[in-house]
Amino acid sequence: MPPSTQSTHALLQIQGLAIAAGDVPLQTNLHLDLAPGELLAITGPSGCGKTTLLRTVTALQPALAGTIRLQGRTPEEWGWAAFRRKATLVTQRPTLLDLTVEENLRRPFHYRTAATPYPEQRARDLMEELAVGADRLTQAARTLSIGQQQRVCLIRALLMDPPVLCLDEPTSALDPDAVGLVERLIRRLAQDDGLAALVVTHDPRLAAEWCTRQFLMPRAEATV
Ligand SMILES: Nc1ncnc2c1ncn2[C@@H]1O[C@H](COP(=O)(O)OP(=O)(O)OP(=O)(O)O)[C@@H](O)[C@H]1O
């Protein structure tokens, strides 16, 4: 059997996926399904390709083989930009532009593929809920602490309402109180709105308590 974890009503369906660093294969024949509301922890040894999997699933780098379908359609069928809005990566290291927090949050809504206007009140509410504070919307984003920046990156992704979030070590820079706030928010969105997530983590508590299933990725097939 290939390494796999399956669910019954797939929102995201990954079949026979081979992921690589350059052209060196890290994992082959991966099969993963994700249903609405599911939070799937991706765990495994350092260097096995967890981040690479998230980058491949969000169409930021090509797969060596296999198919990815979101709501039944491949990235090519969605169009790359539209697909990335529906399967959105929040990277481990914050990636904020040298602008204010609010300008960063508004940025994705400038593009043609944005279907809705910037949800100003929701942004304020999420800034409060994650204890960054709505008063920081006018602050230069890169002057926030790394933990605050990590939460702003999560808020930026959530404002686009993606059906699938790919979270790479989402709590690595957070203190325990902030971890609790992020956990409560993600679980509520999963329960109430059917948000699904792939969550890469080295934290066994996060994998066991936040997530509804776990996928343990084996060691990389080749050393890069
Ligand atoms: N752009 C790249 N060029 C060369 N090697 C790369 C590149 N990206 C990833 N790799 C290599 O691919 C392998 C997998 O990296 P990846 O970041 O996906 O692992 P990971 O499982 O997320 O690791 P960790 O748990 O340490 O974060 C590593 O050996 C890494 O050095």
The ligand as an ORCA input file, in Angstrom:
! r2SCAN-3c Opt
* xyz 0 1
  N      14.710     24.723     -3.286
  C      15.382     23.672     -2.803
  N      16.607     23.374     -3.266
  C      17.300     22.322     -2.795
  N      16.851     21.508     -1.833
  C      15.634     21.751     -1.336
  C      14.838     22.835     -1.781
  N      13.669     22.831     -1.084
  C      13.747     21.782     -0.253
  N      14.918     21.137     -0.399
  C      15.352     19.936      0.331
  O      14.267     19.014      0.299
  C      14.184     18.309      1.523
  C      12.793     18.459      2.108
  O      12.600     19.790      2.552
  P      11.261     20.228      3.303
  O      11.456     21.638      3.753
  O      10.103     19.921      2.454
  O      11.278     19.220      4.547
  P      10.400     19.205      5.865
  O       9.900     17.815      6.057
  O       9.369     20.285      5.827
  O      11.507     19.540      6.971
  P      11.423     20.255      8.407
  O      10.589     19.356      9.276
  O      12.857     20.294      8.864
  O      10.841     21.623      8.219
  C      15.296     18.846      2.416
  O      16.391     17.960      2.347
  C      15.632     20.191      1.791
  O      16.966     20.527      2.011
*
